[in-house]
């Protein structure tokens, strides 16, 4: 079940939020009725970002070993072609 709580609960009810995120569920925090942030466990965050970090590391390595560079227009043209 989606957990949406006021940001004040982060301070006032931290153990409840901690239990939720440690069980793998993110908690969405609001401020003045609007979404402000999401709290999640480090493990869940790593699941979301590890693959991206590996791809960025590979791209950095490719940039070091290659002299090929692309303009902004070339990059976005290639992205647009991949989307179609």
ChimeraX commands (.cxc) that place a marker at each C-alpha (Angstrom):
marker #1 position 0.00,0.00,0.00 radius 0.5
marker #1 position 1.24,3.47,-0.91 radius 0.5
marker #1 position 2.40,5.43,2.15 radius 0.5
marker #1 position 1.89,9.18,1.95 radius 0.5
marker #1 position 2.67,11.15,5.09 radius 0.5
marker #1 position 3.33,14.74,6.10 radius 0.5
marker #1 position 7.02,15.61,6.35 radius 0.5
marker #1 position 6.56,16.28,10.08 radius 0.5
marker #1 position 6.14,12.50,10.54 radius 0.5
marker #1 position 9.79,12.11,9.63 radius 0.5
marker #1 position 10.63,13.78,12.92 radius 0.5
marker #1 position 7.62,12.77,15.02 radius 0.5
marker #1 position 7.13,9.17,13.87 radius 0.5
marker #1 position 10.55,8.17,12.60 radius 0.5
marker #1 position 10.37,4.54,13.82 radius 0.5
marker #1 position 7.18,3.96,11.78 radius 0.5
marker #1 position 8.75,5.42,8.65 radius 0.5
marker #1 position 11.94,3.46,9.26 radius 0.5
marker #1 position 9.97,0.21,9.54 radius 0.5
marker #1 position 8.15,0.96,6.28 radius 0.5
marker #1 position 11.28,1.70,4.28 radius 0.5
marker #1 position 13.19,-1.23,5.80 radius 0.5
marker #1 position 10.43,-3.54,4.59 radius 0.5
marker #1 position 11.06,-2.31,1.04 radius 0.5
marker #1 position 8.24,0.24,0.73 radius 0.5
marker #1 position 9.05,3.87,-0.05 radius 0.5
marker #1 position 7.34,6.59,1.96 radius 0.5
marker #1 position 6.17,9.70,0.13 radius 0.5
marker #1 position 6.39,12.85,2.24 radius 0.5
marker #1 position 4.28,15.93,1.69 radius 0.5
marker #1 position 4.69,19.53,2.76 radius 0.5
marker #1 position 1.61,21.74,2.81 radius 0.5
marker #1 position -0.28,19.04,0.93 radius 0.5
marker #1 position 2.20,18.78,-1.96 radius 0.5
marker #1 position 4.76,16.09,-2.65 radius 0.5
marker #1 position 8.13,17.02,-1.18 radius 0.5
marker #1 position 10.32,13.89,-1.17 radius 0.5
marker #1 position 10.52,10.13,-1.08 radius 0.5
marker #1 position 12.28,8.17,1.64 radius 0.5
marker #1 position 13.55,4.70,0.80 radius 0.5
marker #1 position 16.05,2.19,2.14 radius 0.5
marker #1 position 19.64,2.27,0.98 radius 0.5
marker #1 position 19.14,-1.19,-0.54 radius 0.5
marker #1 position 16.16,-0.05,-2.61 radius 0.5
marker #1 position 18.02,3.09,-3.70 radius 0.5
marker #1 position 21.00,0.95,-4.76 radius 0.5
marker #1 position 18.66,-1.30,-6.80 radius 0.5
marker #1 position 17.48,1.78,-8.68 radius 0.5
marker #1 position 20.87,3.37,-9.26 radius 0.5
marker #1 position 23.54,0.64,-9.50 radius 0.5
marker #1 position 22.87,-0.18,-13.16 radius 0.5
marker #1 position 22.95,3.50,-14.07 radius 0.5
marker #1 position 26.25,3.98,-12.22 radius 0.5
marker #1 position 27.79,1.08,-14.13 radius 0.5
marker #1 position 26.66,2.55,-17.46 radius 0.5
marker #1 position 28.02,5.98,-16.53 radius 0.5
marker #1 position 31.35,4.41,-15.55 radius 0.5
marker #1 position 31.45,2.59,-18.91 radius 0.5
marker #1 position 30.67,5.86,-20.72 radius 0.5
marker #1 position 33.46,7.65,-18.83 radius 0.5
marker #1 position 35.88,4.89,-19.79 radius 0.5
marker #1 position 34.77,5.03,-23.44 radius 0.5
marker #1 position 35.34,8.79,-23.46 radius 0.5
marker #1 position 38.87,8.33,-22.13 radius 0.5
marker #1 position 39.90,5.74,-24.74 radius 0.5
marker #1 position 38.21,7.39,-27.74 radius 0.5
marker #1 position 38.68,10.69,-29.52 radius 0.5
marker #1 position 35.14,10.60,-30.94 radius 0.5
marker #1 position 32.92,13.39,-29.64 radius 0.5
marker #1 position 29.32,14.21,-30.51 radius 0.5
marker #1 position 27.52,17.55,-30.59 radius 0.5
marker #1 position 24.37,18.16,-28.63 radius 0.5
marker #1 position 22.33,17.93,-31.84 radius 0.5
marker #1 position 23.92,14.60,-32.81 radius 0.5
marker #1 position 23.21,13.06,-29.41 radius 0.5
marker #1 position 19.56,14.11,-29.38 radius 0.5
marker #1 position 19.05,13.08,-33.00 radius 0.5
marker #1 position 20.30,9.59,-32.10 radius 0.5
marker #1 position 18.04,9.47,-29.05 radius 0.5
marker #1 position 15.04,10.52,-31.11 radius 0.5
marker #1 position 15.77,7.80,-33.66 radius 0.5
marker #1 position 15.93,5.23,-30.89 radius 0.5
marker #1 position 12.56,6.30,-29.51 radius 0.5
marker #1 position 10.71,5.96,-32.83 radius 0.5
marker link #1:1,2 radius 0.2
marker link #1:2,3 radius 0.2
marker link #1:3,4 radius 0.2
marker link #1:4,5 radius 0.2
marker link #1:5,6 radius 0.2
marker link #1:6,7 radius 0.2
marker link #1:7,8 radius 0.2
marker link #1:8,9 radius 0.2
marker link #1:9,10 radius 0.2
marker link #1:10,11 radius 0.2
marker link #1:11,12 radius 0.2
marker link #1:12,13 radius 0.2
marker link #1:13,14 radius 0.2
marker link #1:14,15 radius 0.2
marker link #1:15,16 radius 0.2
marker link #1:16,17 radius 0.2
marker link #1:17,18 radius 0.2
marker link #1:18,19 radius 0.2
marker link #1:19,20 radius 0.2
marker link #1:20,21 radius 0.2
marker link #1:21,22 radius 0.2
marker link #1:22,23 radius 0.2
marker link #1:23,24 radius 0.2
marker link #1:24,25 radius 0.2
marker link #1:25,26 radius 0.2
marker link #1:26,27 radius 0.2
marker link #1:27,28 radius 0.2
marker link #1:28,29 radius 0.2
marker link #1:29,30 radius 0.2
marker link #1:30,31 radius 0.2
marker link #1:31,32 radius 0.2
marker link #1:32,33 radius 0.2
marker link #1:33,34 radius 0.2
marker link #1:34,35 radius 0.2
marker link #1:35,36 radius 0.2
marker link #1:36,37 radius 0.2
marker link #1:37,38 radius 0.2
marker link #1:38,39 radius 0.2
marker link #1:39,40 radius 0.2
marker link #1:40,41 radius 0.2
marker link #1:41,42 radius 0.2
marker link #1:42,43 radius 0.2
marker link #1:43,44 radius 0.2
marker link #1:44,45 radius 0.2
marker link #1:45,46 radius 0.2
marker link #1:46,47 radius 0.2
marker link #1:47,48 radius 0.2
marker link #1:48,49 radius 0.2
marker link #1:49,50 radius 0.2
marker link #1:50,51 radius 0.2
marker link #1:51,52 radius 0.2
marker link #1:52,53 radius 0.2
marker link #1:53,54 radius 0.2
marker link #1:54,55 radius 0.2
marker link #1:55,56 radius 0.2
marker link #1:56,57 radius 0.2
marker link #1:57,58 radius 0.2
marker link #1:58,59 radius 0.2
marker link #1:59,60 radius 0.2
marker link #1:60,61 radius 0.2
marker link #1:61,62 radius 0.2
marker link #1:62,63 radius 0.2
marker link #1:63,64 radius 0.2
marker link #1:64,65 radius 0.2
marker link #1:65,66 radius 0.2
marker link #1:66,67 radius 0.2
marker link #1:67,68 radius 0.2
marker link #1:68,69 radius 0.2
marker link #1:69,70 radius 0.2
marker link #1:70,71 radius 0.2
marker link #1:71,72 radius 0.2
marker link #1:72,73 radius 0.2
marker link #1:73,74 radius 0.2
marker link #1:74,75 radius 0.2
marker link #1:75,76 radius 0.2
marker link #1:76,77 radius 0.2
marker link #1:77,78 radius 0.2
marker link #1:78,79 radius 0.2
marker link #1:79,80 radius 0.2
marker link #1:80,81 radius 0.2
marker link #1:81,82 radius 0.2
marker link #1:82,83 radius 0.2
marker link #1:83,84 radius 0.2
view
